[in-house]
Amino acid sequence: MPIDLRSDTVTLPTDEMRQAMATAPVGDDVFGEDPTVNALEALAARMTGKEEALFVTSGTMGNLGSLLAHCGRGQEVILGDESHIYHYENGSASALGGMVMHPVPTSPDGTLPLAALEKAIHLPSHNYHFYHWAPPGAICLENTHNRCGGAILSPSYFAEVADLARRHGLPVHLDGARLFNAAVACGRPVTDWTQHVTSVQLCLSKGLAAPVGSMICGPAAFVDRARRMRKILGGGMRQAGVIAAPGIVALSKMVDRLAEDHANARILAEGVAELPGVSLDLATVQTNIVVFQVPGVAAAERLQAAAAEAGVLLSDFGAGRLRMVTHHGICAADCRQALAVIRNCWTARV
């Protein structure tokens, strides 16, 4: 089998997850009667320090459902120009929710400059042009930050954004698909971040290795609105306990082991950084994502193709960049083997 470093979405469920799926007690979740779904939602709410949680099919549905619950048609979503919501979710908030995406520049560390956020918030007190602009609806953050190489945004930065949002009466939504990676890397509970946001989306099917699903967590009134949005989006499921069960295993058993993925990413990063002509700042490798630059798009495409032929799968990150993501299906020996393949392909200049 190939060494698949394209994404942590390729993880396979553990044996314990498969057993949990086979034996899960179930009911009709649309009626609120699936005990396994209810247990998963209660667990996610406790872990994030929020009143309630909602099980959804994917991170995209989680982010979209959250924005639909926060914003009305014609309102602006203020977010980073390198965010996952802006780049990789098919414009869903605009297409289905009539929202206006207002991107602000993303710093290399994944943060959005506070001055840029402040400037993006159009309020009546600013000037008469307010009535020409779409009104603000929500601010979105991402942690860890995918396109910034798995960068960790600090709790102190979250506190600053929360203060800004509070002054303007805006909710803050966190795309926390890999928030547990940040928590494990920093040795801190996820509540150090979630206490500063109104809502958060957590992915179960990346590093936590569940086969499907994400969680939306937030205040009870917000989750009630999000539940309605989930139904509108076709996400109301019946005997969903069979897919919620591995989510319970993911949250209970798979969080601490993310440190192994971070250590393996470091092995890859340190090896790739030694290759001549390759650009990789080791300070940017903070969790399980490694992004490196080669000279030109054509060189990146050739290296990706040659590595794939030799059994190592990388993802194209655009503009001559390639990405490697470590996960539950990758061990240290796999990383060393992958490095040998990449080194050979690069030395041969593919």
C-alpha positions as a printed NumPy array, in Angstrom:
array([[  0.   ,   0.   ,   0.   ],
       [  1.201,   3.545,  -0.661],
       [  2.309,   5.86 ,   2.108],
       [ -0.542,   8.339,   1.918],
       [  0.485,  11.799,   3.101],
       [ -2.152,  13.704,   1.132],
       [ -4.365,  14.426,   4.135],
       [ -5.423,  13.202,   7.551],
       [ -8.86 ,  12.618,   6.031],
       [ -7.596,   9.269,   4.705],
       [ -7.503,   7.729,   8.187],
       [ -9.336,   4.446,   8.675],
       [-11.49 ,   3.637,  11.721],
       [ -9.83 ,   1.627,  14.459],
       [-10.958,  -1.855,  15.459],
       [-12.576,  -0.353,  18.555],
       [-14.525,   2.05 ,  16.363],
       [-15.733,  -0.765,  14.121],
       [-16.881,  -2.74 ,  17.157],
       [-18.656,   0.323,  18.534],
       [-20.441,   0.77 ,  15.205],
       [-21.618,  -2.833,  15.231],
       [-23.016,  -2.696,  18.756],
       [-24.275,   0.895,  19.063],
       [-27.781,   1.353,  20.461],
       [-29.764,   3.448,  18.002],
       [-33.003,   5.358,  17.599],
       [-34.413,   8.085,  15.377],
       [-32.073,  11.055,  15.731],
       [-34.444,  13.477,  13.981],
       [-36.805,  12.768,  16.876],
       [-33.855,  13.191,  19.252],
       [-34.136,   9.534,  20.241],
       [-30.778,   8.066,  19.222],
       [-28.959,   7.426,  22.519],
       [-25.542,   7.127,  20.887],
       [-25.87 ,  10.432,  19.037],
       [-27.116,  12.06 ,  22.23 ],
       [-24.109,  10.703,  24.128],
       [-21.7  ,  11.982,  21.473],
       [-23.271,  15.434,  21.508],
       [-23.143,  15.592,  25.301],
       [-19.474,  14.56 ,  25.27 ],
       [-18.532,  17.199,  22.685],
       [-20.392,  19.892,  24.622],
       [-18.554,  18.975,  27.836],
       [-15.149,  18.915,  26.158],
       [-15.633,  22.35 ,  24.604],
       [-17.357,  23.928,  27.59 ],
       [-20.437,  24.761,  25.536],
       [-24.101,  24.327,  26.424],
       [-24.955,  21.966,  23.596],
       [-23.524,  20.223,  20.541],
       [-24.852,  18.906,  17.241],
       [-23.604,  15.974,  15.146],
       [-23.31 ,  16.779,  11.433],
       [-22.002,  14.834,   8.475],
       [-18.95 ,  16.943,   7.612],
       [-16.86 ,  19.973,   8.461],
       [-18.323,  21.873,   5.527],
       [-21.843,  21.224,   6.821],
       [-20.667,  22.204,  10.297],
       [-19.266,  25.531,   9.157],
       [-22.178,  26.24 ,   6.826],
       [-24.789,  25.299,   9.419],
       [-23.061,  27.535,  11.946],
       [-22.967,  30.514,   9.599],
       [-26.607,  29.991,   8.632],
       [-27.461,  30.007,  12.335],
       [-25.469,  33.193,  12.958],
       [-26.133,  35.288,   9.837],
       [-29.007,  36.42 ,   7.679],
       [-29.03 ,  36.882,   3.929],
       [-26.971,  39.86 ,   2.815],
       [-24.813,  39.925,   5.936],
       [-21.033,  39.779,   5.773],
       [-18.883,  36.949,   7.049],
       [-15.497,  38.433,   7.954],
       [-12.821,  35.775,   7.512],
       [ -9.266,  35.192,   6.335],
       [ -8.377,  35.159,   2.666],
       [ -6.478,  31.899,   3.264],
       [ -9.214,  30.227,   5.306],
       [-10.716,  26.84 ,   4.528],
       [-14.219,  28.329,   4.466],
       [-13.148,  30.853,   1.837],
       [-11.075,  28.489,  -0.33 ],
       [-12.484,  24.999,  -0.031],
       [-16.193,  25.042,   0.832],
       [-17.563,  25.805,  -2.622],
       [-18.883,  29.245,  -1.727],
       [-21.665,  27.485,   0.155],
       [-22.446,  30.329,   2.56 ],
       [-22.991,  32.633,  -0.418],
       [-24.721,  30.075,  -2.642],
       [-27.141,  28.778,  -0.021],
       [-27.201,  31.489,   2.645],
       [-26.919,  34.658,   0.583],
       [-23.994,  35.814,   2.723],
       [-21.225,  38.099,   1.534],
       [-17.697,  36.844,   2.107],
       [-15.444,  39.68 ,   3.326],
       [-11.886,  38.31 ,   3.258],
       [ -9.117,  40.073,   5.163],
       [ -5.381,  39.359,   4.747],
       [ -4.142,  36.299,   6.605],
       [ -0.784,  36.645,   8.343],
       [  1.761,  33.824,   7.86 ],
       [  0.964,  32.573,  11.376],
       [ -2.726,  32.176,  10.512],
       [ -3.942,  35.19 ,  12.469],
       [ -6.047,  38.005,  11.049],
       [ -4.632,  41.428,  11.995],
       [ -6.887,  43.096,  14.542],
       [ -6.701,  46.389,  12.674],
       [ -7.892,  44.657,   9.497],
       [-10.782,  43.047,  11.366],
       [-11.754,  46.376,  12.891],
       [-11.67 ,  48.059,   9.498],
       [-13.812,  45.304,   7.965],
       [-16.65 ,  45.85 ,  10.437],
       [-19.011,  48.379,   8.871],
       [-21.184,  49.965,  11.543],
       [-23.429,  53.065,  11.537],
       [-21.05 ,  54.903,  13.835],
       [-18.24 ,  54.709,  11.276],
       [-19.682,  57.021,   8.605],
       [-22.625,  57.506,   6.278],
       [-21.268,  54.928,   3.827],
       [-22.606,  52.281,   6.22 ],
       [-25.86 ,  52.245,   4.267],
       [-23.987,  51.28 ,   1.104],
       [-22.302,  48.272,   2.702],
       [-23.492,  44.836,   3.716],
       [-23.873,  44.727,   7.515],
       [-21.509,  42.471,   9.479],
       [-22.822,  39.102,  10.583],
       [-19.945,  37.082,  12.047],
       [-16.176,  36.768,  12.349],
       [-14.554,  33.414,  11.496],
       [-11.214,  32.054,  12.692],
       [ -9.427,  28.788,  11.872],
       [ -7.232,  26.764,  14.229],
       [ -5.012,  25.014,  13.381],
       [ -4.646,  26.833,  10.087],
       [ -4.484,  24.526,   7.079],
       [ -3.085,  26.841,   4.4  ],
       [ -0.583,  28.258,   6.893],
       [  0.905,  24.803,   7.391],
       [ -0.953,  23.74 ,  10.516],
       [ -0.093,  26.929,  12.409],
       [ -1.455,  27.317,  15.935],
       [ -3.32 ,  30.489,  16.846],
       [ -2.833,  31.261,  20.541],
       [ -5.593,  31.563,  23.152],
       [ -4.404,  35.102,  23.871],
       [ -5.046,  36.07 ,  20.248],
       [ -8.504,  34.505,  20.491],
       [ -9.178,  36.634,  23.566],
       [ -8.282,  39.77 ,  21.618],
       [-10.582,  38.864,  18.735],
       [-13.357,  38.008,  21.186],
       [-13.009,  41.415,  22.833],
       [-13.202,  43.15 ,  19.451],
       [-16.248,  41.11 ,  18.433],
       [-17.964,  41.748,  21.753],
       [-17.55 ,  45.501,  21.364],
       [-19.33 ,  45.299,  18.017],
       [-21.958,  42.749,  19.009],
       [-20.716,  40.061,  16.619],
       [-20.477,  36.283,  17.109],
       [-17.166,  34.518,  16.506],
       [-17.223,  31.122,  14.795],
       [-14.176,  28.867,  14.935],
       [-13.407,  26.37 ,  12.207],
       [-11.694,  24.025,  14.631],
       [-11.391,  21.048,  12.314],
       [ -7.934,  20.423,  13.813],
       [ -8.376,  22.256,  17.123],
       [ -7.368,  19.156,  19.073],
       [ -4.011,  19.241,  17.279],
       [ -3.465,  22.74 ,  18.656],
       [ -4.519,  21.677,  22.145],
       [ -2.221,  18.646,  22.214],
       [  0.734,  20.566,  20.779],
       [  0.34 ,  23.272,  23.437],
       [ -0.542,  20.91 ,  26.277],
       [ -3.734,  22.862,  26.955],
       [ -7.445,  21.983,  27.026],
       [ -9.553,  22.999,  24.037],
       [-11.576,  25.215,  26.364],
       [ -8.632,  27.63 ,  26.438],
       [ -9.713,  28.492,  22.885],
       [-13.419,  27.712,  22.84 ],
       [-14.177,  29.975,  25.808],
       [-13.437,  32.921,  23.507],
       [-15.725,  31.94 ,  20.613],
       [-19.473,  31.731,  20.205],
       [-19.426,  28.504,  18.22 ],
       [-16.936,  25.904,  17.069],
       [-16.861,  23.136,  14.487],
       [-14.73 ,  20.091,  15.334],
       [-13.879,  17.385,  12.814],
       [-13.986,  13.762,  13.925],
       [-12.714,  12.242,  10.674],
       [ -9.244,  13.79 ,  10.358],
       [ -6.605,  13.072,  12.982],
       [ -9.175,  11.531,  15.303],
       [ -9.756,   8.809,  12.678],
       [-13.534,   8.435,  12.838],
       [-14.998,   7.47 ,   9.455],
       [-17.408,  10.4  ,   9.23 ],
       [-18.732,  13.474,  10.974],
       [-18.125,  16.771,  12.7  ],
       [-19.536,  18.495,  15.762],
       [-21.003,  21.976,  16.103],
       [-20.805,  23.288,  19.673],
       [-22.203,  26.481,  21.153],
       [-25.008,  28.075,  23.17 ],
       [-28.305,  26.189,  23.327],
       [-30.219,  28.756,  21.261],
       [-27.524,  28.699,  18.581],
       [-27.486,  24.888,  18.413],
       [-31.273,  24.894,  18.113],
       [-31.007,  27.151,  15.048],
       [-28.165,  25.035,  13.667],
       [-30.296,  21.908,  14.074],
       [-32.948,  23.489,  11.878],
       [-30.266,  24.447,   9.334],
       [-28.972,  20.872,   9.348],
       [-32.45 ,  19.668,   8.432],
       [-32.712,  22.252,   5.639],
       [-29.37 ,  21.039,   4.268],
       [-30.561,  17.433,   4.227],
       [-28.434,  16.426,   7.19 ],
       [-31.141,  15.062,   9.453],
       [-30.299,  11.383,   9.961],
       [-32.329,   8.566,  11.44 ],
       [-30.476,   5.675,  13.14 ],
       [-27.263,   7.683,  13.118],
       [-25.806,   6.013,  16.183],
       [-23.879,   3.631,  13.932],
       [-21.743,   6.551,  12.728],
       [-21.845,   8.516,  15.982],
       [-20.371,   5.588,  17.926],
       [-16.882,   5.883,  16.397],
       [-17.052,   9.602,  17.156],
       [-17.302,   8.787,  20.851],
       [-14.219,   6.583,  20.538],
       [-12.464,   9.374,  18.623],
       [-13.061,  11.982,  21.315],
       [-12.384,   9.563,  24.182],
       [ -9.36 ,   7.644,  22.896],
       [ -7.707,   9.389,  19.936],
       [ -6.889,  12.909,  21.116],
       [ -3.691,  12.342,  23.106],
       [ -2.102,  10.229,  20.367],
       [ -2.075,  13.272,  18.048],
       [  1.33 ,  14.018,  19.589],
       [  2.68 ,  11.043,  17.597],
       [  1.504,  12.676,  14.378],
       [  3.259,  15.898,  15.325],
       [  6.514,  14.051,  16.013],
       [  6.258,  12.244,  12.677],
       [  5.626,  15.52 ,  10.868],
       [  8.84 ,  16.812,  12.392],
       [ 10.745,  13.831,  10.969],
       [  9.431,  14.655,   7.503],
       [ 10.055,  18.374,   7.844],
       [ 13.638,  18.051,   9.015],
       [ 14.448,  15.646,   6.199],
       [ 12.825,  17.682,   3.43 ],
       [ 14.415,  20.899,   4.72 ],
       [ 17.847,  19.411,   3.937],
       [ 17.097,  18.964,   0.235],
       [ 18.922,  21.448,  -1.997],
       [ 16.651,  24.013,  -3.604],
       [ 13.709,  23.197,  -1.342],
       [ 12.34 ,  25.931,   0.911],
       [ 10.863,  24.941,   4.267],
       [ 10.921,  27.02 ,   7.456],
       [ 11.001,  24.501,  10.302],
       [  9.484,  27.074,  12.655],
       [  6.236,  26.788,  10.7  ],
       [  5.885,  23.055,  11.401],
       [  3.901,  23.107,  14.626],
       [  1.468,  20.207,  14.298],
       [  0.849,  17.495,  11.682],
       [  1.084,  19.499,   8.449],
       [  4.262,  20.109,   6.457],
       [  4.202,  22.488,   3.49 ],
       [  7.333,  22.971,   1.409],
       [  8.206,  25.009,  -1.66 ],
       [ 10.108,  23.851,  -4.72 ],
       [ 11.296,  26.078,  -7.568],
       [  8.29 ,  26.276,  -9.848],
       [  4.948,  24.63 , -10.492],
       [  6.355,  22.198, -13.056],
       [  8.985,  20.918, -10.615],
       [  6.317,  20.387,  -7.964],
       [  4.12 ,  18.466, -10.382],
       [  7.02 ,  16.252, -11.459],
       [  8.052,  15.534,  -7.878],
       [  4.485,  14.712,  -6.891],
       [  4.086,  12.353,  -9.85 ],
       [  7.445,  10.639,  -9.325],
       [  6.812,  10.168,  -5.608],
       [  3.365,   8.706,  -6.325],
       [  4.875,   6.243,  -8.787],
       [  7.292,   5.204,  -6.037],
       [  4.484,   4.769,  -3.513],
       [  4.378,   8.096,  -1.656],
       [  1.313,  10.318,  -2.087],
       [  1.657,  14.086,  -1.622],
       [ -0.894,  16.841,  -2.204],
       [ -0.458,  19.803,  -4.521],
       [ -0.824,  23.033,  -2.564],
       [ -0.433,  25.352,  -5.541],
       [  2.271,  27.787,  -6.662],
       [  5.032,  25.182,  -6.433],
       [  4.095,  24.062,  -2.929],
       [  3.511,  20.49 ,  -1.787],
       [  1.853,  19.352,   1.421],
       [  2.386,  16.323,   3.635],
       [  0.019,  15.468,   6.489],
       [  0.743,  12.848,   9.136],
       [ -2.031,  10.85 ,  10.772],
       [ -3.038,   7.641,  12.525],
       [ -2.177,   5.53 ,   9.477],
       [  1.43 ,   6.759,   9.32 ],
       [  4.247,   5.669,  11.626],
       [  7.812,   6.927,  12.038],
       [  9.148,   4.163,   9.777],
       [  6.724,   5.249,   7.057],
       [  8.037,   8.793,   7.362],
       [ 11.636,   7.674,   6.99 ],
       [ 10.709,   5.562,   3.962],
       [  8.783,   8.47 ,   2.446],
       [ 11.777,  10.732,   2.975],
       [ 14.027,   8.291,   1.162],
       [ 11.629,   8.24 ,  -1.793],
       [ 11.301,  12.021,  -1.903],
       [ 15.059,  12.442,  -1.597],
       [ 15.71 ,  10.013,  -4.45 ],
       [ 13.09 ,  11.632,  -6.676],
       [ 14.393,  15.103,  -5.951],
       [ 18.04 ,  14.147,  -6.397],
       [ 17.153,  12.715,  -9.793],
       [ 15.396,  16.059, -10.423],
       [ 12.446,  14.018, -11.626]])
